C-alpha cells in the first residue's frame, strides 16, 4: 500500500513496474481500469529477455513473450503504474500467477532522484525464445494508435535489441529528463 505524502493517510493503491506489452496504456487499462501512469523508472541489475514458461508457446502469442531476469551491471527501463488494490487480482490473473507462469516480486526502481518499491512479475522456468510475430505486431500496432500510449522527450535504450525501437517509439515525447533518473 502507498501512503499519501500530503496527509499521511493510507490509500489503497500499489505501484507496479511494467515492461513489455504492459507499457501500452490502452491495452493495459482494459483489465486494470484504475491504472494510471505514475512515472518512467530504471531497474538496475536486471535485463529484458523473451521466452516461454517451460518452453511452451502460449496459445495467444505463439512464441516468446517478455520477462526480466537478474543480470548484475545491466539496467532496464519501464513504466510505473499506480493501481488500486482492487485490481491486484486482475493483474495476477493477467500474469498467470495461479498457473505459476509468473511470480510477483518486489523491486526497487529509481526515478528522478527517488527510489520506489514496486510490484513486478518474473517468468518462472523461462526457456529463451525470440519474440513472437503476434507479440511484436500487437505492440507495433498499438504504438501507432492515437493518442500514443506514452511519450518521452529522450530515447530510452535497453538491452534487448528487438525491443529498442518499441521503447524508443513509446517514450519519444514524454517530458522527462532521463539524466535525472540515472542519478
C-alpha positions as a Markdown table, in Angstrom:
| # | Residue | x | y | z |
|---|---|---|---|---|
| 1 | Unk | 0.0 | 0.0 | 0.0 |
| 2 | Unk | 1.1 | 3.5 | -0.7 |
| 3 | Unk | 0.9 | 6.4 | 1.8 |
| 4 | Unk | -0.1 | 9.8 | 0.8 |
| 5 | Unk | 2.6 | 12.4 | 1.3 |
| 6 | Unk | 0.1 | 15.2 | 2.0 |
| 7 | Unk | -1.9 | 13.8 | 4.8 |
| 8 | Unk | -0.2 | 10.6 | 5.7 |
| 9 | Unk | -3.3 | 8.6 | 5.3 |
| 10 | Unk | -3.2 | 5.1 | 3.8 |
| 11 | Unk | -4.5 | 5.0 | 0.2 |
| 12 | Unk | -5.4 | 1.5 | -1.1 |
| 13 | Unk | -3.0 | 1.6 | -4.1 |
| 14 | Unk | 0.2 | 0.0 | -5.1 |
| 15 | Unk | 2.9 | 0.7 | -7.6 |
| 16 | Unk | 3.5 | -1.8 | -10.5 |
| 17 | Unk | 6.7 | -1.7 | -12.6 |
| 18 | Unk | 5.7 | -2.7 | -16.1 |
| 19 | Unk | 7.6 | -3.8 | -19.2 |
| 20 | Unk | 6.7 | -5.5 | -22.4 |
| 21 | Unk | 3.1 | -5.2 | -23.6 |
| 22 | Unk | 2.0 | -3.8 | -20.2 |
| 23 | Unk | 3.6 | -0.5 | -21.3 |
| 24 | Unk | 0.7 | 0.0 | -23.6 |
| 25 | Unk | -1.8 | 2.2 | -21.8 |
| 26 | Unk | -4.9 | 1.3 | -23.9 |
| 27 | Unk | -4.3 | -2.5 | -23.7 |
| 28 | Unk | -3.3 | -2.4 | -20.0 |
| 29 | Unk | -6.2 | -0.4 | -18.8 |
| 30 | Unk | -8.8 | -2.7 | -20.3 |
| 31 | Unk | -8.3 | -5.2 | -17.5 |
| 32 | Unk | -6.9 | -2.8 | -14.9 |
| 33 | Unk | -9.1 | 0.3 | -15.1 |
| 34 | Unk | -7.7 | 2.0 | -12.1 |
| 35 | Unk | -4.1 | 2.1 | -13.5 |
| 36 | Unk | -2.6 | 5.5 | -14.1 |
| 37 | Unk | 0.9 | 6.2 | -15.3 |
| 38 | Unk | 3.0 | 7.3 | -12.3 |
| 39 | Unk | 6.4 | 7.7 | -13.9 |
| 40 | Unk | 9.2 | 6.1 | -16.0 |
| 41 | Unk | 11.8 | 4.3 | -14.0 |
| 42 | Unk | 15.0 | 2.4 | -14.2 |
| 43 | Unk | 15.6 | -1.1 | -12.8 |
| 44 | Unk | 19.2 | -1.8 | -12.0 |
| 45 | Unk | 20.8 | -5.3 | -12.3 |
| 46 | Unk | 18.0 | -6.7 | -14.5 |
| 47 | Unk | 17.6 | -7.1 | -18.2 |
| 48 | Unk | 14.7 | -7.8 | -20.5 |
| 49 | Unk | 14.5 | -11.2 | -22.2 |
| 50 | Unk | 12.0 | -13.1 | -24.2 |
| 51 | Unk | 10.9 | -16.7 | -23.6 |
| 52 | Unk | 8.2 | -19.1 | -22.7 |
| 53 | Unk | 7.1 | -20.7 | -19.5 |
| 54 | Unk | 8.6 | -24.2 | -19.5 |
| 55 | Unk | 9.3 | -23.7 | -23.2 |
| 56 | Unk | 5.6 | -23.8 | -24.1 |
| 57 | Unk | 4.5 | -21.1 | -26.5 |
| 58 | Unk | 1.2 | -19.5 | -25.4 |
| 59 | Unk | -1.9 | -20.1 | -27.4 |
| 60 | Unk | -2.3 | -16.3 | -27.7 |
| 61 | Unk | 1.3 | -15.3 | -28.7 |
| 62 | Unk | 2.7 | -18.4 | -30.4 |
| 63 | Unk | 6.3 | -17.5 | -29.4 |
| 64 | Unk | 8.4 | -15.7 | -26.8 |
| 65 | Unk | 7.0 | -13.1 | -24.5 |
| 66 | Unk | 8.7 | -10.5 | -22.3 |
| 67 | Unk | 10.1 | -11.2 | -18.9 |
| 68 | Unk | 13.0 | -9.9 | -16.9 |
| 69 | Unk | 16.0 | -11.7 | -15.3 |
| 70 | Unk | 18.6 | -10.7 | -12.8 |
| 71 | Unk | 21.7 | -9.5 | -14.6 |
| 72 | Unk | 24.3 | -7.7 | -12.4 |
| 73 | Unk | 25.6 | -4.5 | -14.1 |
| 74 | Unk | 22.7 | -4.3 | -16.6 |
| 75 | Unk | 19.7 | -2.0 | -16.3 |
| 76 | Unk | 16.3 | -1.7 | -18.0 |
| 77 | Unk | 13.5 | 0.9 | -18.2 |
| 78 | Unk | 9.8 | 0.6 | -17.7 |
| 79 | Unk | 6.7 | 2.4 | -16.6 |
| 80 | Unk | 5.4 | 2.6 | -13.0 |
| 81 | Unk | 1.7 | 2.3 | -12.8 |
| 82 | Unk | -0.3 | 3.4 | -9.7 |
| 83 | Unk | -3.2 | 0.9 | -9.3 |
| 84 | Unk | -6.0 | 0.3 | -6.8 |
| 85 | Unk | -5.5 | -2.8 | -4.7 |
| 86 | Unk | -8.9 | -3.9 | -6.1 |
| 87 | Unk | -7.1 | -4.5 | -9.5 |
| 88 | Unk | -4.5 | -6.8 | -8.0 |
| 89 | Unk | -6.5 | -10.0 | -8.6 |
| 90 | Unk | -6.9 | -9.0 | -12.3 |
| 91 | Unk | -3.2 | -8.2 | -12.7 |
| 92 | Unk | -2.2 | -11.5 | -11.1 |
| 93 | Unk | -4.7 | -13.3 | -13.4 |
| 94 | Unk | -3.3 | -11.5 | -16.5 |
| 95 | Unk | 0.2 | -12.6 | -15.5 |
| 96 | Unk | -0.9 | -16.2 | -14.9 |
| 97 | Unk | 0.2 | -16.3 | -11.3 |
| 98 | Unk | -2.3 | -19.0 | -10.4 |
| 99 | Unk | -0.8 | -21.2 | -13.1 |
| 100 | Unk | 2.7 | -20.3 | -11.8 |
| 101 | Unk | 3.8 | -19.0 | -15.2 |
| 102 | Unk | 4.9 | -15.7 | -13.5 |
| 103 | Unk | 5.7 | -14.9 | -9.8 |
| 104 | Unk | 5.1 | -11.4 | -8.3 |
| 105 | Unk | 8.2 | -9.9 | -6.8 |
| 106 | Unk | 9.1 | -6.5 | -5.2 |
| 107 | Unk | 11.8 | -4.5 | -6.9 |
| 108 | Unk | 13.4 | -1.1 | -6.2 |
| 109 | Unk | 13.3 | 1.2 | -9.1 |
| 110 | Unk | 14.8 | 4.7 | -9.5 |
| 111 | Unk | 13.2 | 7.8 | -11.0 |
| 112 | Unk | 14.1 | 11.4 | -10.7 |
| 113 | Unk | 16.2 | 11.1 | -7.6 |
| 114 | Unk | 13.9 | 8.8 | -5.7 |
| 115 | Unk | 13.6 | 5.1 | -5.2 |
| 116 | Unk | 10.3 | 3.4 | -5.3 |
| 117 | Unk | 9.3 | -0.1 | -4.2 |
| 118 | Unk | 7.2 | -1.7 | -6.9 |
| 119 | Unk | 5.5 | -5.0 | -7.7 |
| 120 | Unk | 6.6 | -6.7 | -10.9 |
| 121 | Unk | 6.5 | -10.2 | -12.4 |
| 122 | Unk | 9.2 | -12.6 | -13.4 |
| 123 | Unk | 8.5 | -15.7 | -15.5 |
| 124 | Unk | 9.2 | -19.0 | -13.8 |
| 125 | Unk | 11.0 | -21.8 | -15.7 |
| 126 | Unk | 11.7 | -19.5 | -18.6 |
| 127 | Unk | 13.1 | -21.1 | -21.8 |
| 128 | Unk | 14.6 | -18.4 | -24.0 |
| 129 | Unk | 12.7 | -17.8 | -27.3 |
| 130 | Unk | 12.6 | -14.9 | -29.8 |
| 131 | Unk | 9.6 | -12.6 | -29.5 |
| 132 | Unk | 6.6 | -14.0 | -31.3 |
| 133 | Unk | 5.4 | -12.3 | -34.5 |
| 134 | Unk | 2.0 | -11.7 | -32.9 |
| 135 | Unk | 3.5 | -10.1 | -29.8 |
| 136 | Unk | 5.6 | -7.7 | -31.9 |
| 137 | Unk | 2.7 | -7.0 | -34.3 |
| 138 | Unk | 0.3 | -6.1 | -31.5 |
| 139 | Unk | 2.8 | -3.9 | -29.7 |
| 140 | Unk | 3.7 | -2.1 | -33.0 |
| 141 | Unk | 0.0 | -1.6 | -33.9 |
| 142 | Unk | -0.7 | -0.1 | -30.5 |
| 143 | Unk | 2.3 | 2.2 | -30.8 |
| 144 | Unk | 0.8 | 3.9 | -33.8 |
| 145 | Unk | -2.6 | 4.4 | -32.2 |
| 146 | Unk | -3.8 | 7.9 | -31.4 |
| 147 | Unk | -3.1 | 9.2 | -28.9 |
| 148 | Unk | 0.1 | 7.3 | -28.3 |
| 149 | Unk | 0.2 | 5.2 | -25.2 |
| 150 | Unk | 3.1 | 7.2 | -23.7 |
| 151 | Unk | 5.5 | 9.9 | -24.6 |
| 152 | Unk | 9.1 | 10.8 | -23.7 |
| 153 | Unk | 11.5 | 13.6 | -24.9 |
| 154 | Unk | 14.6 | 11.4 | -24.8 |
| 155 | Unk | 15.3 | 8.0 | -26.3 |
| 156 | Unk | 15.4 | 5.2 | -23.8 |
| 157 | Unk | 18.0 | 2.5 | -24.5 |
| 158 | Unk | 17.7 | -1.0 | -23.1 |
| 159 | Unk | 19.5 | -4.3 | -23.5 |
| 160 | Unk | 17.2 | -6.2 | -25.8 |
| 161 | Unk | 17.8 | -5.1 | -29.4 |
| 162 | Unk | 14.5 | -6.2 | -30.8 |
| 163 | Unk | 12.8 | -4.1 | -28.1 |
| 164 | Unk | 14.7 | -0.9 | -28.5 |
| 165 | Unk | 12.6 | 0.6 | -31.3 |
| 166 | Unk | 9.4 | -0.3 | -29.3 |
| 167 | Unk | 10.7 | 1.6 | -26.3 |
| 168 | Unk | 12.1 | 4.5 | -28.3 |
| 169 | Unk | 8.7 | 5.0 | -30.1 |
| 170 | Unk | 6.8 | 4.5 | -26.9 |
| 171 | Unk | 8.7 | 7.1 | -24.9 |
| 172 | Unk | 9.7 | 9.6 | -27.5 |
| 173 | Unk | 7.6 | 12.6 | -26.4 |
| 174 | Unk | 7.3 | 12.3 | -22.6 |
| 175 | Unk | 8.5 | 15.4 | -20.8 |
| 176 | Unk | 11.1 | 13.8 | -18.6 |
| 177 | Unk | 14.9 | 14.2 | -18.4 |
| 178 | Unk | 16.3 | 10.7 | -18.2 |
| 179 | Unk | 19.6 | 12.1 | -16.9 |
| 180 | Unk | 17.8 | 12.9 | -13.6 |
| 181 | Unk | 16.6 | 9.3 | -13.4 |
| 182 | Unk | 20.1 | 8.0 | -13.8 |
| 183 | Unk | 21.4 | 9.8 | -10.7 |
